[in-house]
Amino acid sequence: MAEEIIRPVIKELKEYVPGKTPKKPGIAKLSSNENPFGPSPKALEAIAKETRNLQIYPDQKSILLREALAKELKIDEGCLIVGNGSDEIMQLAAATYLKPGEEVIISKNTFSVYEFVTRLLDGKPVFVDLKNYAQDLDAMAKAVNPKTKMIFLCNPHNPTGTIFTAKELDSFLKIIPENILIIIDEAYLEFVESREFPESLKYIRESKNLLVLRTFSKYYGLAGLRVGYGVAKKELVSYLFRAKLPFNVNRLAQAGAKAALEDKSFLEKTYKNNLEGKKYFYAELDKLGLEYKKTESNFIFINLKKPADLLFMQMMRQGVIIRPLTSFGLPEAIRVSIGTKEQNEKFIKGLSKHL
Amino acid sequence: MAEEIIRPVIKELKEYVPGKTPKKPGIAKLSSNENPFGPSPKALEAIAKETRNLQIYPDQKSILLREALAKELKIDEGCLIVGNGSDEIMQLAAATYLKPGEEVIISKNTFSVYEFVTRLLDGKPVFVDLKNYAQDLDAMAKAVNPKTKMIFLCNPHNPTGTIFTAKELDSFLKIIPENILIIIDEAYLEFVESREFPESLKYIRESKNLLVLRTFSKYYGLAGLRVGYGVAKKELVSYLFRAKLPFNVNRLAQAGAKAALEDKSFLEKTYKNNLEGKKYFYAELDKLGLEYKKTESNFIFINLKKPADLLFMQMMRQGVIIRPLTSFGLPEAIRVSIGTKEQNEKFIKGLSKHL
């Protein structure tokens, strides 16, 4: 009945596998790269104030938040679109640009929503292997053919924490034809330490077909509110706006995100804690003799070289939730969010027991 | 550049025309059918409590809210899906079922998102005239042909406040072929006074291809939070879930909506105020000799028989925002939300001046 009439692709879509959420308090949730300090306090203040207006529809274009972002990023507000999480903007991009059968180049072992939105719009994902757990921009450029319509990049890369450099991106953009839309998901940008990280917005000012995605879910501690944004040249953004439902971003997300942007002391604390957590993890993982990747984000990738699902279960019993990377196609690896000092120690303690 | 590569339909999509929002306090906003008493107080309590978890991703399947709805509606929770507003579920339905070129039957002069999601998925909207400002189910049934894939109904009808009855729906469902998905948008259900209003969920229990949409934006006063839901047989809902982005409904929406469901005294107050407002409007509009429709919702449709955009501007200057129905294709009519006693009086006073 219903099955006979659905679009054929719907049957092929796989359900997203989220990080597990604890059912009781006191458990260290290191599975979804959330901010261990909770939401930005300034965001919470703004949210509490805005609740009195909850009976009113939200602003259709997130104008106040876009104004604040435009100022922060030194870019025209016409170059900005806000979404119900940045994954909504991935879907908008596919809905706006992707015609059935067109190809989308995506790394293997990456965030699954790139593949999802491609398939949902009847596009064809073309997967390119990682090289030493990093995106291989040369190989991705070689995969381009006349059917290529979009390329998804993720920088820093989820789940491995690696980056491609300014120099690499520059060469890549010189090779890729102008009629291909390049999307760079920079969900973890704010945690980057490397000075070689690209300033992607520069290319938008130069009018490249580039869409950069950012989020308030990680650094700003607002994953539960659903708010992310896209930056691209005005013309490109104007088409994304046409494909969007009127009231996509809730009032509290608009108000909370705007306030979070200004919460400098919370953001400094978050960055500093992450830096210290990274150093701690490197030292402890070295002691344990484990293979891991230096990270430019708020999580660390560890190659266990044995089934990760087992360790996941064992760690659960220790009160620590980690992310086995089976759903990323890496069944012998885990991704662990950098938490508070106490959470990180709890993880290392549990890990030592079960190696 | 960008224009050459977009999907052709994107250029045809029209931007949604929202109700105007006042820039200063003290203005009666009667343009978007929002709850004049603000958000449900119990929802506000639940929201305040839930903000402490805002750094955590929301539940992917809105489980707790669906459990509460299942209990309230006496239906299996597998028959329920929650959306970022019910318009997200309209889009999910189109993304799940609609193939390019398939036809979707929609009333003329109705809520514009039905047409929007149809065009976005490359479907072909087929418009059927209203009959005495109500949906003409007979004419809609006659518009069915082998290319018909979906039918959008709106009950009570936005923007005219009319309904189709249980008997009418029953006959309609007997005629429509089983392979067509019928969507009934019941955004204003809770305001219905008529005893002839259909119990649509009955047909879902009978396994019809019917998707019923409801919202927390009107009666429950949560338009700014973005939360609506769909009810359909399990199989149909399971396909909608496959087409949805993982974290579509924010945490506060899930918690707030669940609490609002239980806020019986707020809901009674809302219903009673609406009933009194209706009676007041009928009496005053009769005195003014204006043509209007008896309403089963929280707004009233008035046929001015002269350009509504002018009255809209005049009323703005009086501190009352109404909805001229130009964007609905009815340039000589207005839709006015039923507000508080004071707001309703302010509207009638302003209207009297400008007739």
Contacts between the chains, C-beta under 8 A, distances in Angstrom:
chain1	res1	chain2	res2	distance
A	1	B	178	6.6
A	1	B	179	7.8
A	1	B	207	7.5
A	1	B	209	6.6
A	1	B	235	7.0
A	2	B	209	6.6
A	2	B	233	7.2
A	2	B	235	4.6
A	2	B	236	4.4
A	2	B	239	6.2
A	3	B	235	6.8
A	3	B	239	7.7
A	4	B	179	6.9
A	5	B	97	5.9
A	5	B	149	7.2
A	5	B	179	5.4
A	5	B	181	7.0
A	5	B	209	7.8
A	6	B	96	5.7
A	6	B	97	5.8
A	6	B	239	5.2
A	7	B	95	7.6
A	7	B	96	6.6
A	7	B	97	6.7
A	7	B	98	7.3
A	7	B	99	5.9
A	10	B	96	5.5
A	10	B	239	5.5
A	10	B	242	5.3
A	10	B	243	6.0
A	11	B	242	7.7
A	13	B	242	4.6
A	13	B	243	6.8
A	15	B	241	7.4
A	15	B	242	6.9
A	16	B	60	6.8
A	16	B	245	8.0
A	16	B	246	3.8
A	18	B	57	6.5
A	18	B	60	5.5
A	18	B	246	6.2
A	18	B	247	7.8
A	19	B	57	7.4
A	21	B	56	6.7
A	21	B	57	7.6
A	21	B	59	7.5
A	29	B	56	7.2
A	32	B	56	7.5
A	32	B	57	5.5
A	34	B	55	4.8
A	34	B	56	5.7
A	34	B	57	7.0
A	35	B	55	4.7
A	36	B	55	8.0
A	37	B	55	7.6
A	38	B	52	6.8
A	38	B	54	7.3
A	38	B	55	4.9
A	39	B	51	7.0
A	39	B	52	8.0
A	39	B	54	4.0
A	39	B	55	5.0
A	43	B	54	7.6
A	44	B	51	5.7
A	44	B	54	7.4
A	47	B	51	5.9
A	47	B	54	7.7
A	47	B	252	8.0
A	48	B	48	6.9
A	48	B	51	7.3
A	50	B	224	7.9
A	51	B	39	7.0
A	51	B	44	5.7
A	51	B	47	5.9
A	51	B	48	7.3
A	52	B	38	6.8
A	52	B	39	7.9
A	53	B	224	6.0
A	54	B	38	7.3
A	54	B	39	4.0
A	54	B	43	7.6
A	54	B	44	7.4
A	54	B	47	7.7
A	54	B	221	6.8
A	54	B	222	5.7
A	54	B	223	7.4
A	54	B	224	4.3
A	54	B	225	5.6
A	54	B	256	7.6
A	55	B	34	4.8
A	55	B	35	4.7
A	55	B	36	8.0
A	55	B	37	7.7
A	55	B	38	4.9
A	55	B	39	5.1
A	55	B	221	4.0
A	55	B	222	6.9
A	55	B	223	5.8
A	55	B	224	6.6
A	56	B	21	6.7
A	56	B	29	7.2
A	56	B	32	7.4
A	56	B	34	5.7
A	56	B	223	6.1
A	56	B	224	5.4
A	57	B	18	6.5
A	57	B	19	7.3
A	57	B	21	7.6
A	57	B	32	5.5
A	57	B	34	7.0
A	57	B	217	7.3
A	57	B	223	4.6
A	57	B	224	6.4
A	58	B	223	7.8
A	58	B	224	5.3
A	58	B	226	7.2
A	59	B	21	7.5
A	60	B	16	6.8
A	60	B	18	5.5
A	84	B	84	5.3
A	84	B	226	7.6
A	84	B	245	7.9
A	84	B	248	6.8
A	84	B	250	7.7
A	85	B	245	7.3
A	85	B	247	5.9
A	87	B	245	5.1
A	87	B	246	7.2
A	87	B	247	7.5
A	88	B	245	6.4
A	91	B	245	6.2
A	95	B	7	7.6
A	95	B	120	6.5
A	96	B	6	5.6
A	96	B	7	6.6
A	96	B	10	5.4
A	97	B	5	6.0
A	97	B	6	5.8
A	97	B	7	6.7
A	98	B	7	7.3
A	99	B	7	5.9
A	100	B	100	7.8
A	113	B	245	7.0
A	113	B	246	7.3
A	116	B	245	7.7
A	120	B	95	6.5
A	120	B	243	6.4
A	149	B	5	7.2
A	178	B	1	6.6
A	179	B	1	7.8
A	179	B	4	6.9
A	179	B	5	5.4
A	181	B	5	7.0
A	207	B	1	7.6
A	209	B	1	6.6
A	209	B	2	6.6
A	209	B	5	7.9
A	217	B	57	7.3
A	221	B	54	6.9
A	221	B	55	3.9
A	222	B	54	5.7
A	222	B	55	6.9
A	223	B	54	7.5
A	223	B	55	5.9
A	223	B	56	6.1
A	223	B	57	4.6
A	223	B	58	7.8
A	223	B	247	7.7
A	224	B	50	7.9
A	224	B	53	6.0
A	224	B	54	4.3
A	224	B	55	6.7
A	224	B	56	5.4
A	224	B	57	6.4
A	224	B	58	5.3
A	224	B	250	6.2
A	224	B	251	3.6
A	224	B	252	7.4
A	225	B	54	5.6
A	225	B	250	5.4
A	225	B	251	7.1
A	225	B	252	7.1
A	226	B	58	7.1
A	226	B	84	7.5
A	226	B	247	6.3
A	226	B	248	7.7
A	226	B	249	7.9
A	226	B	250	4.4
A	233	B	2	7.2
A	235	B	1	7.0
A	235	B	2	4.6
A	235	B	3	6.8
A	236	B	2	4.4
A	239	B	2	6.2
A	239	B	3	7.8
A	239	B	6	5.2
A	239	B	10	5.5
A	241	B	15	7.4
A	242	B	10	5.4
A	242	B	11	7.8
A	242	B	13	4.7
A	242	B	15	6.9
A	243	B	10	6.0
A	243	B	13	6.8
A	243	B	120	6.4
A	245	B	16	8.0
A	245	B	84	7.9
A	245	B	85	7.2
A	245	B	87	5.1
A	245	B	88	6.4
A	245	B	91	6.3
A	245	B	113	7.1
A	245	B	116	7.7
A	246	B	16	3.9
A	246	B	18	6.2
A	246	B	87	7.1
A	246	B	113	7.3
A	247	B	18	7.8
A	247	B	85	5.9
A	247	B	87	7.4
A	247	B	223	7.7
A	247	B	226	6.3
A	248	B	84	6.8
A	248	B	226	7.8
A	249	B	226	7.9
A	250	B	84	7.7
A	250	B	224	6.3
A	250	B	225	5.4
A	250	B	226	4.4
A	250	B	250	5.9
A	250	B	252	7.6
A	250	B	253	6.7
A	251	B	224	3.6
A	251	B	225	7.1
A	252	B	47	8.0
A	252	B	224	7.3
A	252	B	225	7.1
A	252	B	250	7.7
A	252	B	252	5.9
A	253	B	250	6.7
A	256	B	54	7.6
